[in-house]
Amino acid sequence: MRRLMPLTVLALAAGVAHADNGFFYIGAGVSHNDVSNITDLGNQADISGSSWKAFIGIRPINMFAVEADYMDLGSGNSTYTPPGIGCPSPTCNATAHSDGNAYAGYVVGFLPIPVPIVDIFGKAGAAHWKLNGSVNSTVFAPSGFSHSGTDFAWGIGVQAHVSMFGARLEYENFDIANTSGAKIASLSVFLNLF
């Protein structure tokens, strides 16, 4: 009987935490993305700007969740004179364009802090990314590429929630081939459901 009492208290406490945080959550937000040194484009058309993201997660216990994210990495444009072609600018200018997106799956761990409406978290998983690029010029044939891959992804963040509503600030990072990688800072709102 004495062993049953602590187990009952733990189960009730987990139930209260579960109800406060929500078993299922969904959110969206704005992000600032940085994908630079795109070597397939001669380091032109880096992606650096605002875009958006969306996520969905399941948090079965207070300290653990599983989450899926979609990240629009945005696009970049650049006009430049290709080196070594002996033609004065702007008659020999080239225009480069790049864009990308990613899907990520994470395991999320929450620190056990004593403030019930605030969570500090870290996440680790994998991101499947796609990066496209093209170059158009008046002096050589158009060229382009489309790469995709899956790499280790991680993130850290803080979120606050009251009842069903919350907001989070986070940073995510993963590798993208032939670039310096993706760096994403985002501010999102989310809704805790059942």
C-alpha positions in Angstrom: 0.0 0.0 0.0 2.8 2.4 0.8 4.4 1.8 -2.6 1.1 2.5 -4.3 0.8 5.9 -2.7 4.0 7.4 -4.3 3.1 5.9 -7.7 -0.4 7.4 -7.5 1.1 10.9 -6.7 3.6 10.6 -9.6 0.8 9.6 -12.0 -1.4 12.5 -10.9 1.5 14.9 -11.1 2.3 13.7 -14.6 -1.4 14.1 -15.5 -1.4 17.7 -14.3 1.8 18.5 -16.2 0.3 16.8 -19.3 -2.9 18.8 -19.1 -1.0 22.1 -18.6 1.4 21.6 -21.6 -1.0 19.7 -23.9 -0.5 16.3 -25.4 -0.7 17.5 -29.0 0.5 21.0 -30.2 0.6 22.8 -33.5 2.3 26.1 -34.4 3.7 28.4 -37.0 5.9 31.4 -37.1 8.3 33.7 -38.9 12.0 32.9 -39.3 15.2 34.5 -40.3 17.2 32.1 -42.4 20.9 32.1 -43.4 22.4 29.7 -46.0 25.6 31.1 -47.3 28.7 30.2 -49.3 26.7 28.3 -51.9 29.7 27.0 -53.9 27.5 25.7 -56.8 26.7 29.3 -57.6 30.2 30.6 -57.1 29.3 31.9 -53.6 26.5 34.1 -55.2 22.8 34.3 -54.2 23.2 33.5 -50.6 19.9 33.0 -48.8 19.5 35.5 -46.0 16.1 36.9 -45.0 12.7 36.3 -43.5 10.5 33.4 -44.3 8.2 31.0 -42.4 8.0 27.7 -40.6 5.3 25.4 -39.3 5.5 22.5 -36.7 3.4 19.9 -35.1 4.3 17.8 -32.0 3.2 15.2 -29.5 4.3 15.7 -25.8 3.3 12.5 -24.0 5.2 13.5 -20.8 6.3 16.9 -19.4 10.0 16.5 -20.2 9.8 14.8 -23.7 8.2 15.5 -27.1 8.5 14.4 -30.7 8.1 17.1 -33.3 7.9 17.5 -37.1 8.9 20.9 -38.7 8.6 22.4 -42.1 10.9 25.2 -42.9 10.8 27.5 -45.9 14.4 28.6 -46.2 13.5 31.5 -48.5 15.4 32.6 -51.6 18.4 34.7 -52.6 19.2 36.7 -55.8 22.4 38.2 -57.0 23.7 40.1 -60.1 27.4 40.0 -60.7 30.1 40.0 -63.4 31.6 36.5 -63.8 35.3 36.6 -63.2 37.8 36.2 -66.1 35.6 36.7 -69.1 37.1 40.0 -70.2 33.9 41.8 -70.6 32.9 45.1 -68.9 30.0 45.3 -66.6 27.0 45.5 -67.0 26.9 43.9 -70.5 28.3 40.6 -69.1 26.3 40.4 -65.9 25.0 37.1 -64.6 22.0 36.7 -62.4 22.0 33.9 -59.8 19.0 32.7 -57.9 18.7 30.1 -55.1 15.9 28.8 -52.9 15.4 26.0 -50.5 13.2 24.2 -47.9 13.5 21.5 -45.3 11.5 19.0 -43.3 12.8 18.0 -39.9 12.0 15.4 -37.3 13.1 16.0 -33.7 13.2 14.5 -30.3 12.7 17.4 -27.9 13.8 17.5 -24.3 12.6 20.0 -21.7 14.5 21.2 -18.7 12.8 20.6 -15.3 12.5 24.3 -14.3 10.2 25.4 -11.5 8.3 28.0 -13.6 5.2 26.2 -14.9 4.5 28.5 -17.8 8.0 28.6 -19.2 9.9 25.8 -20.9 13.6 25.7 -22.0 14.3 23.0 -24.5 16.8 21.4 -26.8 16.1 19.2 -29.8 18.0 16.8 -32.0 17.0 14.8 -35.1 17.4 14.9 -38.8 16.5 17.4 -41.5 15.7 16.5 -45.1 16.6 19.6 -47.2 16.3 20.6 -50.8 18.4 23.5 -52.4 17.9 24.8 -55.9 20.0 27.2 -57.8 20.3 28.8 -61.3 22.5 31.2 -63.2 21.5 33.1 -66.3 24.0 35.3 -68.3 24.2 37.1 -71.6 27.6 35.5 -72.4 27.2 31.8 -71.4 24.5 29.2 -71.3 22.1 29.1 -68.4 23.0 26.5 -65.7 21.4 25.2 -62.6 21.3 22.6 -59.9 19.0 20.9 -57.5 20.5 19.1 -54.5 18.8 17.3 -51.6 20.0 15.4 -48.6 19.4 14.4 -45.0 21.6 15.6 -42.2 21.7 15.8 -38.4 19.8 18.7 -37.1 19.6 20.4 -33.7 18.0 23.3 -32.0 17.5 25.1 -28.7 14.8 27.4 -27.5 12.5 28.9 -24.9 8.7 29.0 -24.9 6.0 30.4 -22.7 2.4 29.2 -22.5 -0.7 30.1 -20.7 -3.6 27.6 -20.9 -3.8 26.5 -24.6 -1.8 29.4 -26.1 2.0 29.8 -26.3 4.9 31.4 -28.0 8.4 30.2 -28.6 11.8 31.6 -29.7 14.3 29.1 -31.1 17.4 28.5 -33.1 17.9 25.5 -35.4 21.0 24.4 -37.4 21.7 21.6 -39.9 24.2 21.0 -42.7 23.5 21.5 -46.4 26.0 20.2 -48.9 28.2 22.8 -50.7 27.2 25.6 -48.3 28.0 26.8 -44.8 24.8 25.1 -43.6 21.4 26.4 -42.5 21.0 28.7 -39.6 17.4 29.5 -38.6 16.1 31.8 -35.9 12.4 31.8 -35.5 9.5 33.3 -33.4 6.4 31.2 -33.4 3.0 30.9 -31.8 1.5 27.5 -31.0 -1.7 26.0 -29.7 -1.8 23.2 -27.1 -4.6 20.7 -27.9 -6.1 18.0 -25.8 
